[in-house]
Amino acid sequence: MTDTFPRIAVRRTYKLYVGGAFPRSESGRSYPVTSSAGDHLANAAQASRKDVRDAVVAARKAFPGWSGRTAYNRGQILYRVAEMMEGRRAQFAEEVTAAEGVGKARAQALVSAAIDRWVYYAGWADKFGQLLGGANPVSGPYFNLSEPEPTGVVGVFAPTGSSLLGLVSVLAPVLTSGNTAVLVADEGAPLPAITLAEALATSDLPAGVANILTGRLSELAPPLAGHADVNALDLAGAGSLAVELEGLAATTLKRVLRPGGDDWDDTDPGLSRIRPFLEIKTVWHPIGR
């Protein structure tokens, strides 16, 4: 049977990802997203200060459960994210091509690298503690042990110019170390971030562990950096706002990872993005006589 009228495609509505759900911005706003060539791609939700606060609340609520899981279990869950992304390679590649203006082969390579980056950090989940902690030699009748612990809620600013690989490279290590995250996507290329959010939602990642906001960096960055319930910041994509955000972070003594010197194509970043968001707990234990 031949349709009388041509089929109209179902248009996708791009939303935020907060607390495991996909709400519209509380302000009801959206903004146009264009390709690297200037073609209109979609309208993305334009998050507000209220959305920032809601995302922080969701991340704080999820922190005890996520940090309390075994490191091995966190690694399993992050590996599951890679599995979910693998099933959406074509969509990711199309969005990376539009966002970054690269050819098909390069886009496929970037998607592969982003998927492999989740596997890489999944493997680190139950190993970094052995490198960053351990027994300390002390003189006295006691053991002295150091152990890395997650710092809490981390505000992450996705880098510009690397819409998927850079995004994964800043988000995955934060989650690997047991922290929860509120991530502000690249303002000009947010579509891979929202597609990643859909992969996170269909993996085993608990609601609220990762929250992704789209919108204007200048509007979202200051309230996130100054929020008293955010414990650390990754300023990878902060750009010209970095100095201002550092000042806001200082008011609540946040840990800050400054931007610069990052090579998102590096296949072995090591602990460079895990270590900054860990605190070292030292325990003194008497030796029985």
C-alpha positions in Angstrom: 0.0 0.0 0.0 1.4 3.4 -1.0 1.0 6.3 1.4 -1.1 9.1 0.0 1.0 11.7 1.7 4.8 11.7 2.3 5.8 10.9 5.8 6.9 13.7 8.1 9.9 12.8 10.2 9.6 12.9 14.0 11.6 15.9 15.1 13.8 15.3 18.1 13.4 17.5 21.2 16.7 18.1 22.9 16.5 18.4 26.6 18.6 18.6 29.8 19.7 15.5 31.7 19.2 16.0 35.5 18.7 13.4 38.1 18.3 10.6 35.6 15.5 12.4 33.8 15.2 14.6 30.7 13.4 17.8 31.7 13.1 21.0 29.7 14.6 24.0 31.2 12.5 25.5 34.0 12.6 28.8 32.1 11.1 27.2 28.9 13.9 28.6 26.8 15.8 27.1 23.9 18.5 28.3 21.6 19.5 27.4 18.0 22.4 25.0 17.4 24.2 25.2 14.1 26.8 23.0 12.3 30.4 24.1 11.8 29.2 25.3 8.4 26.5 27.4 9.8 23.5 25.2 9.0 20.7 24.9 11.5 20.7 21.5 13.2 18.3 21.8 16.1 17.1 23.8 19.1 18.6 22.8 22.4 17.3 23.5 25.9 18.8 26.7 27.4 19.3 26.0 31.0 18.9 28.6 33.7 20.5 29.2 37.2 17.6 27.3 38.7 18.5 24.3 36.5 22.1 24.5 37.8 20.8 24.4 41.4 18.5 21.4 40.6 21.5 19.6 39.0 23.6 20.2 42.1 20.9 18.9 44.3 20.6 15.7 42.2 24.4 15.2 42.2 24.6 15.6 46.0 21.8 13.2 46.5 23.5 10.6 44.3 27.0 11.0 45.9 26.7 8.7 48.9 25.4 5.8 46.9 27.9 6.2 44.1 31.0 6.8 46.3 29.9 3.9 48.5 29.9 1.4 45.7 32.9 -0.9 45.3 35.5 0.4 42.8 35.1 -2.8 40.8 31.3 -2.1 40.5 31.9 1.4 39.3 34.3 0.1 36.7 31.6 -2.4 35.5 29.1 0.4 35.2 31.4 2.7 33.2 32.2 -0.2 30.9 28.4 -0.5 30.3 28.4 3.1 29.2 30.9 2.1 26.5 28.6 -0.7 25.4 25.7 1.7 25.1 27.8 4.1 23.0 29.0 1.3 20.7 25.4 0.7 19.7 24.9 4.4 18.6 28.2 4.8 16.7 26.4 6.1 13.5 24.5 8.8 15.4 27.6 10.0 17.3 29.6 10.1 14.1 27.0 12.2 12.4 26.8 14.6 15.2 30.6 14.9 15.5 30.9 15.6 11.8 28.3 18.4 12.0 29.8 19.9 15.2 33.5 19.8 14.2 33.4 19.9 10.5 35.6 16.8 10.1 35.3 14.0 7.5 33.6 10.7 8.0 36.7 8.8 8.7 38.0 11.3 11.3 34.5 11.4 13.0 34.5 7.6 13.2 38.0 7.6 14.7 36.9 10.2 17.3 33.8 8.2 18.3 36.0 5.1 18.7 38.4 7.0 20.9 35.6 8.3 23.0 34.2 4.8 23.5 37.7 3.5 24.3 38.1 6.3 26.8 35.2 4.9 28.9 36.9 1.5 28.8 40.2 3.0 29.8 38.8 4.8 32.9 36.6 1.8 33.8 39.9 -0.2 34.0 41.4 2.5 36.4 38.4 2.4 38.8 39.8 -0.4 41.0 43.5 0.4 40.5 44.2 4.1 41.2 43.8 3.6 45.0 46.8 1.2 45.0 48.9 3.9 43.3 47.7 6.9 45.3 47.4 5.3 48.7 49.1 2.7 50.8 51.0 2.1 54.0 53.3 4.8 55.2 56.6 4.1 57.0 56.4 5.7 60.5 58.4 5.3 63.7 56.1 4.2 66.5 53.7 1.4 67.6 51.1 2.0 65.0 50.2 1.5 61.3 49.8 4.6 59.2 47.6 4.1 56.1 46.5 6.5 53.4 43.6 6.0 51.1 42.2 8.3 48.3 38.5 9.3 48.6 36.3 11.2 46.2 35.9 14.9 47.0 32.1 15.1 46.3 30.2 17.1 43.6 32.4 18.3 40.7 31.3 21.0 38.3 32.7 20.3 34.8 33.0 22.6 31.8 33.2 20.6 28.6 36.1 21.7 26.3 35.3 23.5 23.1 36.4 22.0 19.8 36.2 18.4 20.9 32.4 17.8 21.2 32.6 14.1 22.1 36.2 12.9 22.9 37.0 15.9 25.0 33.6 15.7 26.7 34.2 12.1 27.7 37.8 12.8 28.7 36.7 15.3 31.4 33.5 13.5 32.6 34.7 9.9 32.8 37.6 10.4 35.3 35.4 12.4 37.6 32.9 9.4 37.8 35.7 6.8 37.9 37.0 8.3 41.2 33.5 8.1 42.9 32.5 11.7 42.4 29.3 12.9 40.9 29.2 15.6 38.2 27.3 18.6 36.9 28.6 19.1 33.4 28.0 22.2 31.2 28.2 21.1 27.6 30.0 23.0 24.9 27.6 25.8 24.1 28.2 25.7 20.3 28.2 21.9 20.0 25.9 20.4 22.6 24.2 17.6 20.6 26.9 14.9 21.2 26.5 15.7 24.9 22.8 15.0 24.9 23.2 11.8 22.9 25.8 10.8 25.5 23.2 11.6 28.2 20.8 9.1 26.5 23.5 6.5 26.6 24.1 7.2 30.3 20.4 6.9 31.0 20.2 3.4 29.4 23.3 2.2 31.1 23.5 1.1 34.8 24.7 4.6 35.9 22.5 5.6 38.9 20.3 8.7 38.5 22.0 11.9 39.4 25.6 10.7 39.2 26.1 12.6 35.9 24.0 15.6 35.1 24.3 17.4 31.8 23.2 21.0 31.1 23.1 22.8 27.7 22.9 26.6 27.4 25.0 29.7 27.6 28.3 29.3 29.4 28.3 32.9 30.6 24.9 32.3 32.3 25.6 28.8 33.8 29.2 29.0 34.8 29.2 31.6 37.6 26.3 30.0 39.7 27.9 26.6 39.3 31.4 27.8 40.3 30.0 29.8 43.3 27.6 27.1 44.5 28.5 26.2 48.1 27.5 22.5 47.6 30.0 22.0 44.7 33.3 20.7 46.0 35.5 21.0 42.9 35.7 22.4 39.3 37.2 21.3 36.1 37.7 24.4 34.0 38.7 22.6 30.8 36.1 24.6 28.7 35.8 27.7 30.8 37.8 29.8 28.3 38.0 33.5 29.1 35.8 33.0 32.2 38.4 30.8 33.9 39.9 33.5 36.1 36.5 34.8 37.3 35.4 31.2 38.1 38.6 30.6 40.1 37.7 33.6 42.2 34.2 32.3 42.8 35.5 28.9 43.7 37.9 30.4 46.2 35.0 31.7 48.3 34.1 28.1 49.3 37.6 26.6 49.0 36.9 24.4 46.0 39.5 22.3 44.4 40.1 23.7 40.9 41.7 22.0 37.8 42.8 24.8 35.5 42.5 24.6 31.8 45.4 24.2 29.3 47.8 21.7 28.0 45.3 19.0 27.3 45.7 16.6 24.4 42.3 14.8 24.0 43.8 12.4 21.5 46.3 11.1 24.1 45.5 7.4 24.5 47.1 7.2 27.9 46.2 10.2 30.1 47.0 8.3 33.3 45.9 9.8 36.6 46.1 13.4 35.4 42.4 14.0 35.6 41.6 11.5 38.4 44.1 12.8 41.0 42.8 16.4 41.3 39.4 15.3 42.5 40.5 13.0 45.3 41.3 13.7 48.9 43.7 11.5 50.9 42.4 10.1 54.2 45.1 9.0 56.6 44.4 6.5 59.3 46.6 5.8 62.4 46.0 2.4 63.9 47.7 1.2 67.1 49.6 -2.1 67.0 48.5 -4.4 69.7 51.1 -5.8 72.2 
